Amino acid sequence: MSIKNHSTVSPSRRRPFSSPLQSLFQFSNKVLVALLTLFLLTGFTLPNRVETGHLIITVDNINRTKGTIWIGLYDSADNYLIKEKSILKKIDVTQKGSSQLVVDNLPFGIYAVALFHDINANGEMDKNLLGIPSEPYAFSKKPKSKWRVPKFDEVKFNFSKDQQQLKTKLKKWWD
């Protein structure tokens, strides 16, 4: 004769008792682990935020009260002195002495400035028969030689502040 055990375990006794609060903590831990895993898989990268600032360019030694000062701002040696690849700004000249131009929201980085006073307002840097500039010009730094166009590396500067001043002084080639 066989004896059968007819006892059944109620469903509530099969699992340990869990309160709604414990379920919430288990769910929160799973979400936290998933987010942490996602963060680790993305290589700890946070969204890139490009820092920008305001570059204040001061142009000194303006000797004529006519024409336009053209300012080219270049971000690399490859783009240097290529008009189409510059941030091009202008100042209409109405007084002698100094003038300022502000470039807003400029991303931090390495730049070079080249500018000239277009006295006759023809939109070009005028040169004599030998190719020597006949209109005043300046760069972000003083070039090593006036016998050639300066290289980007000679006149580059680091733009890294919320508000940064850059002082330039117009000069003629023979100065």
C-alpha positions, 0 to 999 in steps of 0.5 A, spaced: 500 500 500 502 506 498 501 512 502 500 519 498 502 525 501 496 530 499 499 536 502 500 542 498 504 548 499 500 554 498 503 559 493 505 564 498 509 560 502 513 558 495 516 565 495 519 569 501 514 574 503 516 581 499 512 587 501 511 593 495 517 597 498 522 591 497 519 590 490 520 597 489 528 597 491 529 591 487 526 595 481 530 601 483 537 597 483 535 594 477 535 600 473 541 603 477 545 597 474 542 598 467 544 606 467 551 604 470 552 599 465 550 604 460 555 609 462 561 604 463 559 602 456 559 609 453 566 610 455 565 615 461 563 620 456 559 626 457 556 630 452 561 635 449 560 642 450 564 647 446 566 652 450 566 659 447 568 666 449 568 673 446 575 676 443 576 683 443 580 685 437 583 692 438 586 696 432 591 701 434 595 706 429 589 708 425 591 714 421 586 715 415 579 717 417 576 713 410 575 706 408 574 699 411 579 695 416 578 688 414 579 682 419 580 675 417 580 670 423 583 663 421 583 657 425 588 653 422 595 653 418 591 650 412 585 655 412 590 661 413 589 667 409 584 663 405 578 668 405 573 663 404 575 659 410 576 665 415 571 669 420 571 675 416 569 682 419 570 689 418 570 696 421 568 702 417 573 707 419 570 714 421 576 716 426 583 716 427 586 712 433 583 706 435 577 702 434 575 695 437 571 689 434 568 684 438 567 676 435 562 673 440 561 666 441 568 664 438 570 657 440 576 656 444 582 654 440 588 656 436 587 662 431 591 667 427 589 674 425 591 678 419 588 685 417 589 691 413 586 698 412 583 698 405 583 705 405 580 706 398 575 701 399 576 696 393 576 690 398 583 688 396 590 689 399 593 694 395 600 692 393 606 696 389 609 693 383 614 689 387 608 686 391 609 690 397 603 692 401 601 699 400 596 699 405 597 699 413 596 692 415 597 688 422 597 680 424 595 677 431 603 677 433 609 681 430 612 677 424 619 675 424 620 678 417 617 683 413 620 680 407 615 675 406 608 673 408 608 670 415 606 663 417 600 661 421 605 658 427 609 665 427 602 669 428 598 664 432 595 665 439 591 661 444 584 663 445 582 660 452 578 665 456 571 668 456 573 675 454 580 675 451 583 682 448 588 682 442 591 688 441 594 690 434 597 696 431 597 697 423 603 699 420 606 700 413 611 695 410 617 701 410 615 702 418 
